Amino acid sequence: MAFDVLIPARLASTRLPNKPLADIAGLPMIVRVARRAAQSTARSVTVAADDPAIVAACVGHGVAAVLTGKHHPSGSDRLAEATRLLGLAEEAIVVNVQGDEPMIDPALIDACAALLEQRPDCAMSTAAHPIGRAADFANPNIVKVVLDARGAALYFSRAPVPWPRDRGGAFDAAAAAPLRHVGLYAYRVAFLQRYPRLAPSPLESIEQLEQLRVLWHGERIAVHVSHGAPGLGIDTPADLDAARALFAANSGAGFA
């Protein structure tokens, strides 16, 4: 199966300024992410950046990059422009790897792409893993997903779903089998280019989850369920410190 990885990168960040260029063990974070993604079976890995400084950092370390506009409201919108700049075919599959995931599992990238290829009834695919802690189930910063009988998403929410009514909401991982959504997406290029023209949905605005726009418009999202959690994502200075410590203590712990 042939697919391409695209990594959206935006220089401005309210919680961590200049995040894509943050140094991790001698390399910019965006370069770390791209090198990790290149360990998947993708035929190409390209960063879609909103600033020439990100493009320069990538090119300087042998990573392909394209410069996109600064106006895009989401990573998906940015990648839609990137597919046009790269001239990707409408039937091609692209995987959106977040630019702050330097420890993403390459096998998870492959699995997400393979699932979409196997599901012609779905416009997208994504990933999830079981939630094992009550604190994570209750945490609104951890997005949950509920699936249908064929493994497609019924709904994404920041709320603890499914809610165990008969236990008064008490967390029981075995009984409720809640799933944490992983922000990794595969798309067919034709749908990705159509996505920016879809009207935002009320649910998307309430939950602040752009994937709800897809469900609102009647499209389906297949979900790959993995056994373990993905690597550390970097959203805050504390996350960045943790990643640096991991690389320093373990020579990258295999995350070259």
C-alpha positions in Angstrom: 0.0 0.0 0.0 1.3 3.5 -0.9 0.5 6.4 1.3 2.1 9.8 2.2 2.6 11.4 5.6 1.9 15.1 6.0 2.9 17.0 9.2 1.2 20.3 9.8 3.4 22.9 11.6 2.4 26.3 12.9 5.0 28.6 14.5 2.6 30.4 16.8 1.5 28.5 19.9 -0.2 30.1 22.9 1.2 27.5 25.4 4.6 26.9 23.8 5.9 29.6 21.5 7.9 28.5 18.4 7.0 24.9 19.3 8.1 23.3 16.0 11.6 24.7 16.4 12.0 23.7 20.1 15.3 21.8 20.5 15.1 18.2 21.5 18.5 16.5 21.9 20.1 18.8 19.2 17.3 18.7 16.7 14.2 20.8 16.1 11.0 19.0 17.3 9.5 19.1 13.8 12.6 17.3 12.5 12.3 14.7 15.2 8.7 14.1 14.3 9.5 13.8 10.6 12.3 11.4 11.2 10.1 9.2 13.4 7.3 9.2 10.7 9.9 8.2 8.1 10.3 4.9 10.0 6.8 4.0 8.8 6.2 2.5 5.4 5.1 5.9 3.9 6.5 6.6 0.5 7.1 10.2 1.5 7.1 12.5 4.6 6.5 16.2 4.1 6.1 19.1 6.6 3.3 21.6 5.8 4.5 24.8 7.5 3.1 28.3 7.9 6.5 30.0 8.3 9.7 30.1 6.3 11.7 29.4 9.5 10.1 26.0 9.8 10.8 25.2 6.1 14.4 26.3 6.5 14.9 24.1 9.6 13.4 21.1 7.8 15.4 21.5 4.6 18.6 22.1 6.6 18.1 18.6 8.1 17.0 16.8 5.0 13.3 16.9 5.6 10.9 17.8 2.8 8.7 20.8 3.5 6.2 23.1 1.7 5.2 26.6 2.8 1.4 27.1 3.2 -0.7 30.1 4.1 -1.0 31.5 7.6 -4.8 31.8 7.5 -5.7 28.1 8.0 -8.0 27.5 11.1 -6.9 23.9 11.5 -4.3 21.4 10.6 -6.7 19.7 8.2 -7.2 22.9 6.2 -3.4 23.4 6.0 -2.9 19.8 4.7 -5.6 20.4 2.1 -3.5 23.2 0.6 -0.4 21.0 0.9 -1.9 18.2 -1.2 -2.6 20.7 -4.0 1.0 22.1 -3.8 2.3 18.5 -3.9 0.0 17.5 -6.8 -1.3 14.4 -4.9 -3.9 12.3 -6.7 -7.5 12.5 -5.4 -7.5 8.8 -4.6 -4.2 8.9 -2.7 -4.2 8.3 1.1 -2.4 10.8 3.3 -1.8 10.4 7.1 -1.8 13.5 9.2 0.9 13.1 11.9 0.8 15.9 14.5 3.9 18.1 14.6 4.3 17.7 18.4 4.5 13.9 18.5 8.3 13.1 18.3 7.6 9.6 19.8 4.8 8.5 17.6 4.8 4.8 16.9 5.5 4.2 13.1 3.4 1.0 13.3 0.4 3.1 14.3 0.9 5.3 11.3 0.9 2.2 9.1 -2.2 0.8 10.8 -4.2 4.0 10.4 -3.4 4.1 6.6 -4.1 0.4 6.1 -7.5 0.7 7.9 -8.6 3.5 5.6 -7.6 1.5 2.5 -9.7 -1.4 3.8 -12.8 0.8 4.5 -14.0 2.3 1.2 -17.2 3.3 3.1 -15.2 5.7 5.3 -13.8 9.1 4.4 -11.2 9.0 7.2 -9.5 6.8 9.7 -8.1 7.5 13.1 -6.8 5.7 16.2 -7.8 5.1 19.9 -6.7 3.0 22.8 -8.4 1.8 26.0 -8.6 4.2 29.0 -7.3 2.5 32.2 -7.5 5.3 34.8 -10.6 7.0 36.3 -8.7 10.4 36.2 -8.2 10.1 32.4 -11.9 9.1 31.9 -13.0 12.3 33.7 -10.3 14.6 32.2 -11.9 16.9 29.6 -8.5 17.4 27.9 -8.5 13.7 27.0 -10.9 13.1 24.1 -13.1 9.9 24.2 -14.6 8.1 21.2 -17.5 5.7 21.0 -17.7 3.2 18.2 -20.4 1.3 16.3 -20.5 -2.4 15.6 -18.1 -2.1 12.7 -15.5 0.0 14.4 -16.5 3.4 13.0 -16.9 6.4 15.3 -20.3 7.3 16.6 -19.2 10.3 18.5 -16.1 12.1 20.0 -16.4 14.0 23.3 -14.5 15.6 26.0 -17.1 14.2 28.5 -16.7 10.8 30.1 -18.5 8.6 27.6 -20.0 6.0 27.6 -21.5 7.1 30.9 -22.1 4.1 33.3 -25.6 5.1 34.4 -26.3 2.1 36.6 -23.0 2.6 38.6 -23.6 6.3 39.1 -20.8 7.2 36.8 -18.3 5.2 38.7 -15.3 4.2 36.4 -15.0 0.6 35.5 -12.6 0.0 32.6 -13.7 -3.6 32.0 -17.4 -2.9 32.0 -17.5 0.4 30.1 -14.5 -0.1 27.9 -13.9 3.6 27.3 -11.5 4.6 24.5 -9.1 7.6 24.3 -8.9 9.2 20.9 -5.4 9.6 19.4 -5.0 12.6 17.2 -3.7 10.7 14.2 -5.8 10.8 10.9 -5.7 9.3 7.5 -7.7 10.8 4.6 -8.3 10.3 1.0 -7.0 13.4 -0.8 -10.4 14.1 -2.5 -12.1 14.3 0.9 -9.3 16.3 2.5 -9.6 18.9 -0.2 -13.4 19.0 0.3 -13.2 19.3 4.1 -12.4 23.1 4.3 -15.6 23.7 2.3 -17.8 21.8 4.8 -19.7 24.2 7.1 -18.6 23.9 10.8 -21.1 22.0 12.9 -22.6 23.2 16.2 -21.2 20.1 17.9 -17.7 21.0 16.7 -18.0 24.5 18.2 -19.3 23.2 21.5 -16.7 20.4 22.0 -13.9 22.2 20.1 -13.2 19.0 18.2 -12.9 19.5 14.4 -13.5 15.8 13.6 -17.2 16.2 14.7 -17.6 18.3 11.5 -17.0 15.1 9.5 -19.7 13.1 11.4 -22.1 16.0 11.3 -22.0 16.0 7.5 -22.7 12.2 7.4 -19.2 11.0 6.6 -17.7 8.0 8.5 -14.5 7.7 10.4 -12.9 4.2 10.9 -11.1 3.8 14.2 -8.0 1.6 14.7 -7.9 0.4 18.4 -4.3 -0.2 19.6 -3.4 -1.9 22.9 -1.1 0.8 24.2 -0.9 4.6 24.5 1.1 6.6 21.9 4.3 8.4 22.9 4.4 11.7 24.7 2.8 14.6 22.9 4.2 18.0 23.6 1.7 20.8 24.4 3.4 22.6 27.3 6.9 23.6 28.6 6.6 20.7 31.1 5.9 18.2 28.3 9.0 19.6 26.5 11.1 19.2 29.6 9.9 15.6 29.9 10.7 14.8 26.3 14.2 16.3 26.6 14.8 14.3 29.8 13.8 11.1 28.1 16.0 11.6 25.1 19.0 12.6 27.3 18.6 9.7 29.7 18.0 7.0 27.1 19.8 8.3 24.0 16.4 9.0 22.5 15.0 5.6 23.7 15.0 4.5 20.1 13.3 7.7 18.9 16.1 8.7 16.6 
